[in-house]
Amino acid sequence: MNTGLRDRVAIVAGSSQGLGRATAFALAAEGAHLALCARNREALEQVAGEIRERFGVRVHHAPLDVHDTAALEAFVENTGRIFDRIDICVTNAGGPPAKPFLATTDQEWDDAFVLNLRSAAAFARAVIPYMQRRQWGRIIMISSITVRQPQPQLVLSNAVRAGVMGLVRSLATEFGRDGILVNNVAPGYTATDRLIELAAHGAAASGRTEQQVEQGWIEQIPLGRLGRPEELADAIVWLGSERASFVTGQTILVDGGMYKGL
Ligand SMILES: NC(=O)c1ccc[n+]([C@@H]2O[C@H](COP(=O)([O-])OP(=O)(O)OC[C@H]3O[C@@H](n4cnc5c(N)ncnc54)[C@H](OP(=O)(O)O)[C@@H]3O)[C@@H](O)[C@H]2O)c1
């Protein structure tokens, strides 16, 4: 399959580890140049170095906390200056804390909103003018299976990420005439550090072991296993490619069949 990604320029947020890191590798494997960000400079440097060495693409990277919209906009502007184009933007960051509803605070609600919804809107606002210039663009937002199937103890994610679907649908409609396609990928339980964190929380909350918590998730997944980060990344490569040219405003679940609705 020719993805048409060679020499495209892609921003991948939250790319120092986990799903973002796997996405960066997958896009680079198709020949895309990258702009990577996350808070941890050393981890980013390592990812950028490995990608350059393996794939020979250009990689810009800079530490960024997506809570800081001015810094986010400066990162996008630098990317545009360095590469003279931005074709693809993958929005992503960490997940909000797992906890029962009555234990959540206003501060945590505000943080979840900024981390998982406002930052995605800020990236979109910053990259769309670059995409409009070339009348071509792909914005792919990483959210969660919680957008379709709310998960226990994840009320912050369940509530806030639903807004990502509204954002995706709105942008797909408003910018379709500019050739900009906007989609949401919703991972199910995928083996990353975030999942280790959730298993530890689930174990502490239920008195089970982390292995038992993980087994509980696996039992709900028809494919009988956790996802691999590369599997989510492959869906993003497709959505970012020329091969997904008539797909916009959608939520694509990559969850091994865990969501059972129609
Ligand atoms: N793994 C799963 O099973 C799963 C399932 C459903 C949804 N998700 C969601 O998908 C997203 C990615 O998941 P993951 O498993 O890859 O998580 P992860 O392993 O925790 O990685 C999160 C990435 O985002 C970066 N990040 C976190 N906070 C940030 C901030 N304030 N500003 C900038 N970058 C930030 C982290 O790097 P730094 O720490 O260096 O900033 C890291 O690169 C999360 O929102 C997660 O909740 C994951």
The ligand as a Gaussian input file, in Angstrom:
#p B3LYP/6-31G(d) Opt

LIG

0 1
 N       -2.657000       2.798000      26.891000
 C       -3.943000       2.601000      26.935000
 O       -4.418000       1.493000      27.180000
 C       -4.888000       3.737000      26.665000
 C       -6.258000       3.437000      26.513000
 C       -7.145000       4.462000      26.264000
 C       -6.688000       5.760000      26.176000
 N       -5.357000       6.018000      26.343000
 C       -4.955000       7.413000      26.275000
 O       -4.091000       7.626000      25.181000
 C       -3.138000       8.648000      25.524000
 C       -1.731000       8.088000      25.363000
 O       -1.645000       6.919000      26.149000
 P       -0.277000       6.198000      26.518000
 O       -0.661000       4.867000      27.000000
 O        0.702000       6.347000      25.435000
 O        0.160000       7.093000      27.779000
 P        1.584000       7.310000      28.412000
 O        2.432000       6.101000      28.278000
 O        1.318000       7.857000      29.776000
 O        2.241000       8.459000      27.500000
 C        1.735000       9.760000      27.517000
 C        2.610000      10.670000      26.662000
 O        2.115000      12.000000      26.782000
 C        3.142000      12.850000      27.309000
 N        2.511000      13.824000      28.190000
 C        1.854000      13.579000      29.348000
 N        1.432000      14.728000      29.881000
 C        1.836000      15.730000      29.053000
 C        1.722000      17.139000      29.077000
 N        1.109000      17.777000      30.094000
 N        2.250000      17.842000      28.053000
 C        2.897000      17.216000      27.049000
 N        3.045000      15.887000      26.969000
 C        2.523000      15.152000      27.977000
 C        4.101000      11.918000      28.038000
 O        5.421000      12.400000      28.066000
 P        6.004000      13.326000      29.241000
 O        5.681000      12.645000      30.529000
 O        7.454000      13.359000      28.894000
 O        5.355000      14.657000      29.093000
 C        4.056000      10.702000      27.114000
 O        4.892000      10.891000      26.013000
 C       -3.456000       9.058000      26.965000
 O       -4.297000      10.176000      26.951000
 C       -4.163000       7.839000      27.508000
 O       -5.008000       8.147000      28.605000
 C       -4.464000       5.044000      26.572000

